[in-house]
Structure formats: C-alpha cells, structure tokens
Amino acid sequence: MAESVDVRGRIEDLREQVRYHNRRYHIEDAPEISDAEYDALYAELEALEAEHPELATPDSPTQRVGGEPLEGFEEVRHAVPMLSLANARKTEDLSEWDARVRRLLGPDEEPRYVTELKIDGLAVSLRYENGRFVRGATRGNGMVGEDVTQNMRTVRAIPDRLDDEPPDVLEPRGEVFMRLADFEKLNRRQEAEGKPTFANPRNAAAGSIRQLDSRITASRPLTIFLYGVGEGGEAYESHSAMLDALKSYGLRVNPYRVHDSIETVIEECERRAAERESLPYQIDGVVVKVDSREQQRALGTVARAPRWAIAYKFEPLAGRTKLLDVIVNVGRTGALTPQALLEPVNIGGVTISRATLHNEDYIKEKGILIGDTVVVERAGDVIPQVVRPVTEDRDGDERVFEMPTHCPVCGEPVSRPEGEAVTRCVNARCPAQALEHIIHWASKGAMDIEGLGEKVATRFFDLGLIKDPADIYHLEAEQISPLEGFGEKSAENLVRAIERSKEQPFPRVLFALGIRHVGSVTAELIAERFSGEDLLRGVSVEQLVEINGIGGVVARAVVEYFALEDNRDLVERLMRVGLYFERVRTKPSDGPLTGKRMVITGTLSRPRGEYVERLEAAGGTFTSSVSKNTDYVLAGEEAGSKLDRARELGVPVIDEAGFEELVS
Ligand code: IVH
C-alpha cells in the first residue's frame, strides 16, 4: 500500500533526524536547530508512531530519553531514571492536561499544582550520603549519565555538606546554568584570550560541566537550581514539601508557587512568559507538577515522561529574515567580529536588524552565505545571533563572506594565530583599541598611575588629549585643571602621579604595552634577557623560546608586536619620555643587598638606571614608593617628597657614597 510505504519512509527519516539532533544537542553540545524545530520533528514522529503502532520499534528515539554518554568520563547508572517532560505549547494544552489528570485521579481527588520556572541549562543529579556530597552526574540518556563529580565540586552553589536532617541517601536533581551577565562576561574573556565564544548560556553551562579538566570548570561562573529528588524522594509527602526540605538543607531551589486550579496555573504561565526577559537567567517555559506524591504515584509514568508533570514552553525568541550583508567590527581587544546586517525583523516584540556571526569559522561551519534567508535568535540580554541558513530558499545569487586581510579601522594587516578562532588587529595604536590600551597602561598592575582610571582615561581620550600611552607623558596640569571635576590641585596630583610612573621598572613597562599573551610574569622573564633596544632591533622566535618559561605562542606574539611600525614608533616615543627600557638582571640569591628594598630619588651623578642595575646585581629590589617596608632611600640632589616621607618613617637615608659602600 502506497500510503504505508510513505509513512514508513517518513518515520525512518524522522528517526534519523531526531537521532542526529539528539547527538548534536546531548553529546556534542552543538545543536544545529532550535528547540522548537527539534520538538516539531519529535512530535511528528510520536504522532505517526501512535497512529501506526505496527511501525513502532523499541529502538526508536521516542523510546529513549536522550543521547549516549561521551567517552572520557565514567558512566553512572541512575537508580531512579531522570525523566523528560511532555510539552504544552498553548494554554489549551494545559487545560487538556488538567482534564486528563482529573479523569485519571477520579472524582474524589482534587489535584493541587506546583509551577516552577523551566531553566535552560543542563540537567544533573547530585548524590549526598549522610549529608555529604559524594557524586555528581549528568543526565545523559536518562538511564546512564556521566560522572562529573570533580567538576560539580567546583560549582560554588553546590554545598559539600547539607544542613538540617536529610535522608541518609539523597539525590537532589536540578539544572546547572549560567546567568546572562556571567555568560556575557565569560564570552568577553574567551574573546580576549582568543578562544571561541559560546553561542548561548546553555551551551556554555553544558560545555563547562563536561570538561575533562576541572580547573577549567572552576573558572566558569556556574550555578544551579534544584527541582526534584531521585533516590531519597520517597521521604516527602508532596513536591512542595520536598522543595522546602531541599531549601532547609541549604540547596538552591527554583522559585515555585502552589495552585488550587489550572486557571491560576495558566495565569502564572502567561505572566512568566511576559516577564521572561526581565530575569537574570534564561528560561524556556514553566514546569507544572502535581503536588501530592500519592497522586503522582497514581498517575504514573509513560515511556519518557511522567503523567503528573508538563512543561509549558514559551514561543522561541527566533525569526527568519534575509542576511543583507556582513560587516566587520573591531572590538576593544582588537578582535574582528563579523556582524550580520539583516532585513529588519520583529522577534518577540523587538526589531532586529543586526546580529552577531561570532567569527570566521562559525560562518564557514554553518555554511552561511550573504543573501541567505537565515534563522535569527535572541534571548534576554544575549546579543541576537544568526543560527543557520535556510538553504531551501537559495536562488543562486548568494555569495561567500571573506574575512578582510587588513584591519577595517586602521588598515594594518590582521593576524589569526594558528589554533585561535579569532582574527585580530595587533596594532597598539589602532583607534579601535587605543582607549583599551591606555586604560591597561595606567592600571594598578601595569604603570599604576593613580587618578587615571577608566573614567578619566575615557574622558581624556574622547577630548583628544591622549591618543596613546606616550601622550600621557605630555599632559600638563594647565590642560587638565579647567576640566569639570578637576581643580588646580587635583590636576597637579595627576601630573605628579604620571611623573612617578616613569620610575616603574622595565618589566612593568613591558607588561603595560599590552602585548598579547605577555602577562606580568612573562614580562619579567623577557626583561631579564632583553632590553627595549634589543626588542626594537628585532628578536627572533628562536631566541625568545630559549628563555625558560616562554613558549611559541608568546614568542610569536612578541615578534609580531615589534614587527609593526606603529608599535615600534610608540616604544621609541616612550623611551624618549624617559621610561625604563633597560634589561633587568636576575637577582643573585646571596648578594650584599639580598632581601633589601630601596627607593632611589632625586638627581644623581649617573643615570638612575645604573643604580637600579647595580642594586639588583647586589640582590636588592628597586621600589618606587617609600613605605615602612623600605630598607633604604638613596637620595640625590633636590630629593623631594620621598625624602620627607623617609624621614617621617625613620627609613635610613643614604647618599651615593653610602650606596657604594652597601653594594661593594
Ligand atoms: S522536572 C520528572 N523541573 O527540562 C520531571 N525539569 O524536559 C523531570 N528542566 O531534563 C524534570 N527546569 O533538564 C523539571 N523546574 C524544572 C526544570 C526542568 C528545567 C529541564 C530538565 C529536564 C527537561 C525536561
């Protein structure tokens, strides 16, 4: 019969698709289609199998709960399976569900319902024995998950020990997720480190929990809401009593409400849908559960989901529109980000005409072409993103996007280091990054210019007073004092702080340059081997990797930095204003001044750098300000406030002759 052949084919086709997308979502953390699209495939398959029971097979994806666990983690078999939920798309579906619940319970039973937010994260099961956290597992396929105990231990919202009096064995279950603000911050950090960004908070949470290296998990801002109990759940009479108990044990519990009728449940669902975007984390619906445990038992469970619960799913914040063009933005860290220019489209009440395309690889992997009809998603504060092309709509006029080879802002060649996803402009004077560099330059860990924080730096930059770090050293009090918020005194203080920063040792200066991958420790290592002059003259990758602690990535970043004309020019100007660019010697561990801290001030008969070098050769440390930890102050002619301060604190003051005596 033609129809049954067609149906059989369609069922097979749908099973293949569902299996494939299960894998992308549950195993690879890289879904290709939205939840709504997946749910539609799943629902069609379920409906066809219900209509044609003769075609149902035990290996259909509708007979299972998710995907297989990945290799690399131990398997955990869930003693109580981690179930899934049936979905309601419309409020009528909730009324129908309520009617079914009532029918199944019989006329003598009145159900009470609990509503909770449906958090969009990763389902996990915790295990506490005698109140101590002993294991954490992912949901996996619902029967078997992965042992992620080490990773879960790093999540601060998961307590080691429970309060109150929990059952001997308790398996609280819930959703690990990332708040929107934390997600944005993480993505900015990923971007600054040249690592790929996450498409959404769910992927970021899932990717973080399923890390083989728990130190990476520890650095990720994860949190959790618990909404159920596996083993140990028998102890509670109702769902709400269980949630209250979880709270009393010190666990984080999803906000919930109890209802006497489906009408207030529906009101709650509608209210939550309207307010979803004011929450600090992503939700994709409301979960409705029958409160009484006894009623839950009476209702039972079908293949993959309990009859006593249902998920009211919100409309996805997605839409389709045309990708008109791709432009490239240069961020404050120099990252080149392709941005989609879209035919304006209304998504959940907001008109979207721009969306991110993340990076070059993303566009290639998704096969997005300029001119394509594309699916765009937005959620909360997350920047709208192009999710995929609708290839069926192509007419042949689409074209491939090419990443520019030169920075669209300053015109210098861009670089994309091997193994990194991000293309960058590495020109320190590129206007797109200049402000960021100035802020870094003046920051505490770098040149430590008091009074030149982010706000003031931004103002000076916007006024055109400073365009790069070298300009800072040409600021005059007369330029600053007329500005709002400044007076003569504060302007002078700032100029003095700038002047003081000239005494920062070379490693600080090198760190302040903001060369990619050159942190303060790396800067010290380099400064022990090479001077600023050496670096300007050209140091090779081979020479740099000879330094213990410097690898290829750092070495290439340094070489690349000093190869750019603009960067060299900046360094030369910084040399001319009198900053230290002299090589620093490794401190001998047993010189005459080992462990001693010295401040050098005033005019001396030789350049100050020489005294610093000799001090360090004798094992001492050069510091820029006088404190009670200072051992000596070497004071030359016209030594000012530092000398006063030394006297105030009773720090020994020496002259050049005294210095000679000490170092010899
Ligand atoms: S209850 C037996 N409650 O949604 C009930 N699930 O589609 C099993 N989820 O795998 C789940 N928030 O990852 C429940 N408040 C909530 C939830 C929730 C999010 C997720 C969970 C589950 C999926 C079910």
Boltz pocket constraint, residues with backbone or C-beta under 6 A from the ligand:
constraints:
  - pocket:
      binder: B
      contacts: [[A, 82], [A, 83], [A, 84], [A, 85], [A, 116], [A, 117], [A, 118], [A, 119], [A, 120], [A, 121], [A, 122], [A, 123], [A, 139], [A, 174], [A, 175], [A, 227], [A, 228], [A, 254], [A, 287], [A, 306], [A, 309], [A, 311]]
      max_distance: 6.0
